[in-house]
Amino acid sequence: MTEASNGSAHIGTLNEGALHAALKAWYAQEGDRLEVAVDGYLIDIVRGDLLIEIQTGNLGKLKRKLKQLTAQHRLRLVHPIAREKWIVKVDAEGKTIGRRKSPKRGELAHLFQELVYLPRLLAWPNFSLEILLIQEEELRRHEPGRAWRRRGWVTQEHRLLQVLRRQLFERPADLLDLLPPDLPEPFSTADLAAGLGLPRRLAQRMAYCLRNMGLVQVVGKEGRSVLYSTSLEEEP
């Protein structure tokens, strides 16, 4: 059974979203301690000497916290990506009035949408990143005058349905496993996007992160496209 530390769980969960709470409950193991104060920060899960933080939103907001904690502690950041999502519309009383499956499908490579804000994160000592591909529901409530692009439908919360897959990245080189196997050498971000079946903008973010971690290097240009290589050569 997991346990809270000195009653601090109440403080940490006052503003906790449904998805975050569900993932924490899913991830926790026998003997874990929940909501533990470490070096002035509240940590979701402490497992032995490993600190585990679950972040469902922007990773960049955690930069200071992660940097300070990894200076002295092993820390694993757990981040979900929605492999499958259902959009659920509810009325003012919370009653479901519509449910449909979103055509968008998350992939492991979508981690670079967040990693781009901390491109050297995996190179930090004591740090690891675990991605969870999940099924989720996104609840939307109609609030006239807000979210005009969605005609007033505002996201109320996200709910976990199921964890489909988990992937742990413990060092920068682990990210190379996300490159398509038939990627040409050298390659452009257009090649990367085509090989992954994903938008070029995401491929550009991926290349940026891999370059910042020293996993690829620029080797030239083809027209207006930058060419990258995973065959690293020492500069003279």
Residue frames as qw, qx, qy, qz and C-alpha x, y, z in Angstrom:
[[0.000, 0.888, 0.459, 0.000, 0.00, 0.00, 0.00],
 [0.378, 0.455, -0.039, 0.805, 1.24, 3.50, -0.83],
 [0.381, -0.699, -0.468, 0.384, 1.24, 6.20, 1.79],
 [0.148, 0.897, 0.043, 0.413, 1.26, 9.96, 2.02],
 [0.590, 0.063, -0.413, 0.691, 4.06, 11.67, 3.90],
 [0.210, -0.257, -0.442, 0.833, 3.09, 13.59, 7.06],
 [0.207, 0.710, 0.570, -0.358, -0.31, 14.64, 5.74],
 [0.048, -0.503, 0.285, 0.815, 1.19, 16.68, 2.90],
 [0.232, 0.263, 0.836, 0.422, -0.84, 14.82, 0.27],
 [0.113, 0.796, 0.559, -0.201, -3.76, 17.17, 0.92],
 [0.074, -0.763, 0.151, 0.625, -1.62, 20.19, 0.05],
 [0.172, -0.298, 0.713, 0.610, -0.36, 18.63, -3.16],
 [0.131, 0.314, 0.889, 0.307, -3.73, 17.40, -4.39],
 [0.164, 0.596, 0.415, -0.668, -5.90, 20.46, -3.82],
 [0.415, 0.677, -0.155, -0.587, -5.49, 21.59, -7.43],
 [0.289, -0.238, 0.876, 0.304, -4.63, 18.20, -8.90],
 [0.579, 0.257, -0.334, -0.698, -6.32, 17.37, -12.19],
 [0.913, -0.014, 0.252, -0.320, -8.17, 14.12, -12.77],
 [0.835, 0.465, -0.284, 0.078, -5.61, 12.85, -15.28],
 [0.174, 0.627, -0.621, 0.436, -2.66, 13.60, -13.02],
 [0.583, -0.356, 0.535, -0.497, -4.33, 11.91, -10.05],
 [0.958, 0.151, 0.097, -0.225, -5.22, 8.83, -12.08],
 [0.689, 0.555, -0.419, 0.203, -1.71, 8.48, -13.49],
 [0.092, -0.586, 0.644, -0.483, -0.19, 8.83, -10.04],
 [0.777, -0.181, 0.436, -0.416, -2.47, 6.09, -8.72],
 [0.928, 0.354, -0.084, -0.077, -1.65, 3.87, -11.71],
 [0.512, 0.643, -0.483, 0.303, 2.10, 4.43, -11.41],
 [0.350, -0.625, 0.538, -0.444, 2.48, 4.05, -7.65],
 [0.697, 0.087, -0.711, 0.015, 3.75, 0.74, -6.26],
 [0.778, -0.561, -0.279, 0.042, 3.72, -0.98, -2.88],
 [0.699, -0.359, -0.109, 0.609, 6.04, 0.86, -0.51],
 [0.298, 0.473, 0.167, 0.812, 6.05, 4.17, -2.44],
 [0.160, -0.557, -0.444, 0.683, 5.57, 7.41, -0.54],
 [0.233, 0.679, 0.510, 0.475, 3.27, 10.04, -2.07],
 [0.063, -0.907, -0.121, -0.398, 3.46, 13.83, -1.89],
 [0.759, -0.417, -0.146, 0.479, 6.80, 14.05, -0.12],
 [0.034, 0.992, -0.117, -0.033, 8.63, 17.34, 0.52],
 [0.840, -0.057, 0.143, 0.521, 12.20, 17.19, -0.87],
 [0.437, -0.073, 0.120, 0.889, 14.50, 20.22, -0.88],
 [0.144, 0.371, 0.153, -0.905, 11.56, 22.59, -0.74],
 [0.452, 0.137, -0.520, -0.712, 9.57, 20.88, -3.49],
 [0.733, 0.004, 0.513, -0.446, 6.59, 18.54, -3.25],
 [0.127, 0.311, -0.864, -0.376, 7.32, 15.29, -5.12],
 [0.756, -0.027, -0.263, -0.599, 4.50, 13.10, -6.48],
 [0.982, -0.150, -0.105, -0.052, 6.12, 9.74, -5.69],
 [0.048, -0.728, 0.675, -0.112, 9.28, 8.73, -3.85],
 [0.989, 0.033, -0.114, -0.090, 10.46, 5.17, -4.53],
 [0.843, -0.172, -0.046, 0.508, 13.59, 4.43, -2.52],
 [0.341, -0.504, 0.105, 0.786, 16.13, 7.02, -3.69],
 [0.194, 0.262, 0.613, 0.720, 14.19, 7.76, -6.90],
 [0.227, 0.452, 0.310, -0.805, 11.98, 10.85, -7.16],
 [0.224, 0.351, 0.798, 0.435, 9.10, 10.50, -9.62],
 [0.187, 0.428, 0.155, -0.871, 7.30, 13.53, -11.00],
 [0.358, 0.486, 0.765, 0.226, 4.21, 13.26, -13.21],
 [0.052, 0.463, -0.050, -0.883, 3.68, 16.18, -15.57],
 [0.483, 0.526, 0.698, 0.055, 0.66, 16.23, -17.85],
 [0.269, 0.941, 0.155, -0.133, 1.31, 19.75, -19.15],
 [0.448, 0.835, -0.250, 0.200, 4.20, 21.87, -20.35],
 [0.875, -0.161, -0.202, 0.410, 7.61, 20.46, -19.39],
 [0.384, 0.524, -0.126, 0.750, 9.29, 23.84, -19.66],
 [0.432, -0.753, -0.007, -0.497, 7.51, 25.00, -16.50],
 [0.892, -0.448, -0.017, 0.061, 9.51, 22.44, -14.51],
 [0.641, 0.584, -0.299, 0.398, 12.96, 23.56, -15.65],
 [0.086, -0.684, 0.475, -0.547, 14.07, 25.15, -12.37],
 [0.807, -0.354, 0.307, -0.359, 12.59, 22.38, -10.23],
 [0.979, 0.186, -0.033, 0.076, 14.16, 19.60, -12.30],
 [0.507, 0.644, -0.372, 0.436, 17.55, 21.27, -12.48],
 [0.273, -0.640, 0.491, -0.524, 17.78, 21.80, -8.74],
 [0.876, -0.246, 0.295, -0.292, 16.55, 18.34, -7.80],
 [0.939, 0.306, -0.098, 0.124, 18.72, 16.41, -10.27],
 [0.205, 0.760, -0.494, 0.369, 21.80, 18.09, -8.82],
 [0.255, -0.436, 0.740, -0.444, 21.40, 15.87, -5.76],
 [0.645, 0.067, 0.661, -0.379, 18.78, 13.22, -6.54],
 [0.111, 0.083, 0.875, 0.465, 17.79, 10.64, -9.14],
 [0.408, 0.410, 0.321, -0.750, 14.61, 11.88, -10.78],
 [0.211, 0.220, 0.847, 0.436, 12.24, 10.39, -13.33],
 [0.342, 0.292, 0.053, -0.892, 9.76, 12.57, -15.16],
 [0.298, 0.309, 0.899, 0.093, 6.61, 10.78, -16.34],
 [0.259, 0.369, -0.104, -0.886, 4.69, 12.40, -19.19],
 [0.561, 0.355, 0.742, -0.091, 1.55, 11.10, -20.96],
 [0.161, 0.252, -0.490, -0.819, 0.79, 11.34, -24.66],
 [0.679, 0.274, 0.433, -0.526, -2.74, 10.61, -25.87],
 [0.193, -0.087, 0.875, 0.436, -2.52, 7.75, -28.34],
 [0.136, -0.480, -0.746, -0.441, -6.31, 7.75, -28.55],
 [0.047, 0.137, 0.395, -0.907, -8.72, 10.42, -27.36],
 [0.046, -0.602, -0.762, -0.232, -12.49, 10.69, -27.05],
 [0.052, -0.190, 0.076, -0.977, -14.13, 14.13, -26.94],
 [0.205, -0.523, -0.818, 0.121, -17.02, 14.11, -24.45],
 [0.108, -0.387, -0.065, -0.913, -19.44, 17.04, -24.34],
 [0.248, -0.423, -0.792, 0.362, -21.38, 17.60, -21.12],
 [0.126, -0.772, -0.356, -0.511, -24.17, 19.96, -20.21],
 [0.128, -0.682, 0.295, -0.657, -24.30, 22.36, -17.26],
 [0.797, -0.447, 0.213, -0.346, -25.25, 19.50, -14.91],
 [0.242, -0.534, 0.806, 0.083, -22.36, 17.34, -16.13],
 [0.795, 0.234, 0.530, -0.182, -24.57, 14.97, -18.13],
 [0.336, -0.200, 0.689, 0.610, -23.00, 13.55, -21.30],
 [0.549, 0.633, 0.246, -0.487, -24.68, 14.89, -24.44],
 [0.728, 0.652, -0.195, -0.086, -22.15, 13.72, -27.03],
 [0.622, -0.522, 0.540, 0.223, -19.08, 11.54, -27.44],
 [0.782, 0.616, -0.087, -0.027, -16.80, 11.11, -30.46],
 [0.828, -0.248, 0.192, 0.466, -13.32, 9.79, -31.13],
 [0.040, 0.876, -0.253, -0.408, -10.69, 12.35, -32.12],
 [0.858, 0.503, -0.074, 0.072, -8.90, 11.60, -35.41],
 [0.132, 0.805, -0.526, 0.239, -5.58, 12.66, -33.82],
 [0.961, -0.197, -0.165, 0.102, -3.24, 9.89, -32.65],
 [0.232, -0.882, 0.410, -0.026, -0.25, 10.55, -30.45],
 [0.887, 0.272, -0.300, 0.221, 3.11, 8.87, -31.08],
 [0.736, -0.457, -0.097, 0.489, 6.27, 8.58, -28.99],
 [0.484, 0.258, 0.160, 0.821, 7.86, 11.14, -31.31],
 [0.148, -0.825, -0.295, -0.459, 5.37, 13.72, -30.05],
 [0.649, -0.601, -0.213, 0.415, 7.52, 13.99, -26.92],
 [0.492, 0.058, 0.129, 0.859, 9.64, 16.44, -28.93],
 [0.084, -0.755, -0.358, -0.543, 6.76, 18.93, -28.89],
 [0.551, -0.830, -0.068, -0.049, 7.61, 19.38, -25.21],
 [0.812, -0.275, 0.097, 0.507, 11.29, 18.44, -25.22],
 [0.468, 0.603, 0.155, 0.627, 12.03, 21.33, -27.59],
 [0.243, -0.902, 0.007, -0.358, 11.69, 23.70, -24.61],
 [0.558, -0.675, 0.482, -0.006, 14.37, 21.73, -22.70],
 [0.785, 0.508, -0.320, -0.153, 16.42, 20.24, -25.54],
 [0.377, 0.474, -0.742, 0.287, 19.26, 18.99, -23.35],
 [0.685, -0.453, 0.213, -0.529, 17.05, 17.57, -20.62],
 [0.995, -0.055, -0.073, -0.042, 18.02, 13.92, -21.10],
 [0.634, 0.456, -0.391, 0.487, 21.69, 14.87, -20.94],
 [0.327, -0.705, 0.328, -0.537, 21.28, 16.10, -17.36],
 [0.250, 0.204, -0.901, 0.289, 22.79, 13.83, -14.70],
 [0.139, 0.130, 0.823, -0.536, 20.40, 11.73, -12.59],
 [0.512, 0.327, 0.114, -0.786, 17.51, 12.32, -15.00],
 [0.150, 0.107, 0.925, 0.333, 15.26, 9.91, -16.92],
 [0.457, 0.179, -0.053, -0.870, 12.05, 10.39, -18.88],
 [0.232, 0.182, 0.955, 0.027, 9.20, 7.92, -19.15],
 [0.381, 0.084, -0.290, -0.874, 6.50, 8.40, -21.78],
 [0.364, 0.241, 0.857, -0.274, 3.09, 6.81, -21.32],
 [0.246, -0.068, -0.577, -0.775, 0.91, 6.35, -24.39],
 [0.207, 0.225, 0.763, -0.570, -2.63, 6.49, -23.10],
 [0.108, -0.540, -0.680, -0.483, -6.31, 6.43, -23.97],
 [0.082, -0.249, -0.457, 0.850, -8.11, 9.42, -22.51],
 [0.065, 0.768, 0.611, 0.181, -11.36, 11.33, -22.48],
 [0.186, 0.040, -0.074, 0.979, -11.42, 15.11, -22.84],
 [0.021, -0.686, -0.703, 0.187, -14.49, 16.61, -21.20],
 [0.124, 0.172, 0.180, 0.961, -15.82, 19.82, -22.70],
 [0.008, 0.648, 0.652, -0.393, -18.51, 22.09, -21.26],
 [0.249, 0.638, 0.395, 0.612, -20.30, 24.82, -23.20],
 [0.287, -0.640, -0.285, 0.653, -19.55, 28.32, -21.91],
 [0.389, 0.812, 0.342, 0.268, -20.89, 31.04, -24.25],
 [0.012, -0.989, 0.134, -0.060, -18.40, 33.81, -24.95],
 [0.449, -0.642, 0.601, 0.159, -15.34, 31.63, -24.42],
 [0.475, -0.150, 0.801, 0.332, -13.20, 29.52, -26.77],
 [0.527, 0.578, 0.032, -0.622, -14.71, 31.08, -29.91],
 [0.282, 0.428, -0.769, -0.381, -12.80, 28.70, -32.18],
 [0.093, -0.101, -0.989, 0.054, -14.65, 25.82, -30.53],
 [0.362, -0.465, -0.448, -0.672, -17.91, 27.78, -30.48],
 [0.484, -0.587, 0.210, -0.614, -17.84, 28.10, -26.71],
 [0.955, -0.198, -0.219, -0.026, -16.83, 24.52, -25.86],
 [0.067, -0.790, 0.529, -0.303, -14.21, 24.75, -23.11],
 [0.677, 0.107, -0.710, 0.164, -12.04, 21.85, -21.95],
 [0.626, -0.676, 0.057, -0.385, -13.02, 21.00, -18.39],
 [0.529, -0.567, 0.630, -0.041, -10.68, 18.09, -17.65],
 [0.565, 0.385, -0.698, -0.211, -8.91, 15.03, -19.01],
 [0.802, -0.311, 0.387, -0.331, -9.66, 11.53, -17.73],
 [0.006, 0.432, -0.887, -0.163, -7.48, 8.46, -18.01],
 [0.889, 0.080, -0.090, -0.442, -9.09, 5.41, -19.64],
 [0.978, -0.074, 0.118, 0.157, -6.08, 3.13, -20.08],
 [0.153, -0.758, 0.551, 0.315, -2.28, 3.11, -20.32],
 [0.893, 0.422, -0.033, -0.151, -1.39, 1.41, -23.59],
 [0.829, 0.286, -0.184, 0.444, 2.40, 1.54, -23.57],
 [0.390, -0.898, 0.131, 0.158, 5.29, 2.88, -21.55],
 [0.771, 0.456, -0.106, 0.432, 8.75, 3.78, -22.82],
 [0.541, -0.779, 0.035, 0.314, 11.69, 4.76, -20.62],
 [0.566, 0.697, -0.142, 0.416, 14.47, 7.02, -21.89],
 [0.715, -0.630, -0.068, 0.296, 17.46, 7.00, -19.56],
 [0.440, -0.444, 0.311, 0.715, 20.13, 8.60, -21.76],
 [0.315, 0.621, -0.171, -0.697, 20.18, 10.79, -24.88],
 [0.090, 0.281, -0.850, -0.437, 21.13, 7.92, -27.21],
 [0.296, 0.303, 0.881, -0.211, 17.85, 6.15, -26.36],
 [0.397, 0.645, 0.184, -0.627, 16.08, 8.76, -28.48],
 [0.150, 0.436, -0.691, -0.557, 17.78, 7.45, -31.62],
 [0.219, 0.167, 0.961, 0.000, 15.46, 4.44, -31.40],
 [0.367, 0.651, 0.460, -0.480, 12.67, 6.79, -32.52],
 [0.176, 0.549, -0.476, -0.664, 14.31, 7.42, -35.90],
 [0.885, 0.315, 0.063, -0.337, 12.74, 5.49, -38.79],
 [0.781, -0.256, 0.505, 0.261, 14.83, 2.43, -39.78],
 [0.664, 0.437, 0.423, 0.435, 14.96, 3.42, -43.47],
 [0.034, -0.959, -0.017, 0.279, 16.14, 6.98, -42.86],
 [0.737, 0.567, -0.069, 0.360, 18.68, 7.99, -45.55],
 [0.600, -0.636, 0.069, 0.480, 22.17, 9.14, -44.62],
 [0.011, -0.105, -0.450, 0.887, 22.46, 12.09, -44.60],
 [0.024, -0.604, -0.786, -0.127, 18.84, 13.12, -44.09],
 [0.077, -0.315, -0.026, -0.946, 16.69, 16.25, -44.05],
 [0.313, 0.112, 0.627, -0.705, 13.74, 17.01, -41.83],
 [0.681, 0.251, -0.218, -0.653, 11.55, 16.26, -44.86],
 [0.547, 0.193, -0.813, -0.052, 13.05, 12.74, -44.94],
 [0.036, 0.028, -0.814, 0.579, 12.47, 12.43, -41.20],
 [0.505, 0.165, 0.265, -0.805, 8.85, 13.57, -41.46],
 [0.704, 0.243, -0.460, -0.483, 8.15, 11.18, -44.34],
 [0.430, 0.179, -0.872, 0.151, 9.76, 8.24, -42.52],
 [0.048, 0.092, 0.753, -0.650, 7.72, 8.89, -39.38],
 [0.100, -0.543, -0.739, -0.386, 4.50, 9.80, -41.16],
 [0.278, -0.725, -0.434, 0.456, 4.33, 12.97, -39.07],
 [0.231, 0.964, 0.126, 0.046, 4.29, 16.74, -39.83],
 [0.649, 0.449, -0.195, 0.582, 7.56, 18.36, -40.84],
 [0.202, -0.782, 0.211, -0.550, 7.29, 20.89, -38.01],
 [0.846, -0.486, 0.181, -0.121, 7.55, 18.02, -35.53],
 [0.905, 0.186, -0.004, 0.381, 10.50, 16.57, -37.45],
 [0.293, 0.722, -0.188, 0.598, 12.22, 19.97, -37.22],
 [0.514, -0.713, 0.263, -0.397, 11.77, 19.99, -33.45],
 [0.976, -0.174, 0.106, 0.080, 13.09, 16.46, -33.28],
 [0.734, 0.438, -0.093, 0.511, 16.20, 17.37, -35.28],
 [0.042, -0.802, 0.220, -0.554, 16.75, 20.44, -33.10],
 [0.737, -0.582, 0.249, -0.236, 16.65, 18.38, -29.91],
 [0.969, 0.027, 0.081, 0.232, 18.86, 15.60, -31.28],
 [0.528, 0.625, -0.153, 0.554, 21.40, 18.16, -32.44],
 [0.272, -0.787, 0.261, -0.488, 21.43, 19.90, -29.03],
 [0.839, -0.436, 0.305, -0.116, 22.13, 16.56, -27.36],
 [0.069, -0.649, 0.712, 0.259, 24.97, 15.79, -29.76],
 [0.707, 0.096, 0.697, -0.074, 23.18, 12.85, -31.38],
 [0.642, 0.588, 0.385, 0.305, 23.17, 14.28, -34.91],
 [0.289, -0.551, 0.140, 0.770, 25.22, 16.94, -36.62],
 [0.510, 0.796, 0.077, -0.317, 24.75, 19.23, -39.59],
 [0.668, -0.165, 0.539, 0.485, 26.76, 18.00, -42.59],
 [0.176, -0.001, 0.512, 0.841, 25.60, 20.31, -45.37],
 [0.443, 0.448, 0.282, -0.723, 22.62, 21.56, -47.33],
 [0.283, 0.232, 0.815, 0.450, 20.55, 20.36, -50.24],
 [0.041, -0.680, -0.448, -0.579, 18.83, 23.35, -51.75],
 [0.253, -0.635, 0.175, -0.709, 17.28, 25.13, -48.80],
 [0.882, -0.401, -0.156, -0.191, 17.16, 22.00, -46.63],
 [0.199, -0.696, 0.659, -0.201, 19.71, 21.35, -43.90],
 [0.842, 0.117, -0.522, -0.075, 21.21, 17.85, -43.98],
 [0.539, -0.627, 0.465, -0.317, 21.90, 15.91, -40.80],
 [0.682, 0.257, -0.684, 0.020, 23.90, 12.79, -40.02],
 [0.812, -0.554, 0.059, -0.174, 23.94, 10.37, -37.10],
 [0.872, 0.100, -0.117, 0.465, 27.56, 9.51, -38.00],
 [0.247, -0.966, 0.034, 0.071, 29.33, 11.92, -35.72],
 [0.744, 0.343, -0.144, 0.555, 32.80, 13.13, -36.57],
 [0.489, -0.646, -0.168, 0.562, 35.12, 15.03, -34.28],
 [0.290, 0.954, 0.031, 0.064, 35.78, 18.56, -35.33],
 [0.734, 0.297, -0.216, 0.571, 39.43, 19.30, -36.16]]
